[in-house]
């Protein structure tokens, strides 16, 4: 998968306070998916928390190895098979991501498109550090876009898969983190842990609360420095952000960021950052990318189709776009004149209840 640079200042900062002896707080940190994974567990014994942390770290590292699109491994072999037009048995660690990618890509009008790995490669964003890379020739971009690789090009028959389009090259960088976080939360719940945060470089899923108090999540500004506001999260909710400051490089005085619009083959324009809240992390992860590409004019439509109920988008003019429900939850730290409040978002959540505004 495409490995983002390590973010030493998380995109979303978890604001934690105090600690009571009867409800201990356990924290751990390890490296996976090319970013720092921060795990916070409240209310478990030290032995329980350490056991959970080691299990999650082991699982994350296995997933990272399996999903790397350019290094030898299961996903690399899948991409080689697609390029050769072969029919083969899908690796167990890859098939669930393909199914999820097909579902989420279809709901996003293919703005979220994990099949464009060749474009990611051409732009150099598959590298751990893309700085110093140059933009690909326009002719190459044109060819890659005209080949139109999509998740719908992948056929699944039982445990076997093949691609009807040899241009398909899977890159799970845009939603692999979310899937991994969902697996980690499932593991925590199976171990009886009910209050925790799994934070992958600032993108996170929070369950339960901190001693009965909601988790307070800070959202970074669209330039990556400072905080625009905070959101309280309790129960079970994911908070993900895509920003044009995360992975980028400069070439001949012009900046290029890693969020590629599959329709044009070039870095998406019009948006600086998008923050999304959703029940599960994989949907929030994919939606943050899709809405970033959709931009100020189309984000509301795509959010409706993807079932997203809370969105904050910052455009390149530094205007804050959000739906009414997000405005109610977001505590802005500064006074912003350019607030654009959209019509309500009405969606059906994963529990089957209508909500959102």
Secondary structure, 3 states (H helix, E strand, C coil): CCCCCCCCCCCEEEECCCCECCECEEEEEEEECCEEEEEEEECCCHHHHHHHHHHHHHHHHHHHHHHCCCCCCHHHHHHHHHHHCCCEECCHHHHHHHHHHHHHHHHCCCCCCCCEHHHHHHHCCCCCCCCCCCCCCHHHHHHHHHCCCCHHHEEEECCEEEECCCCCECCHHHCHHHHHHHHHHHHHHHCCCCCEEEEECCEEEEEECECCECEEEEEECCCCCCEEEEEEECEEEEEEEEECCCCEEEECCEEEECCECCCCCCECCCEEEEEEEECCHHHHHHHHHHHHHHHHHHHHHHHHHHCCCEEEEEECCCCEEECHHHHHHCEECCCCCCEEECCCCCEECCCCCEECC
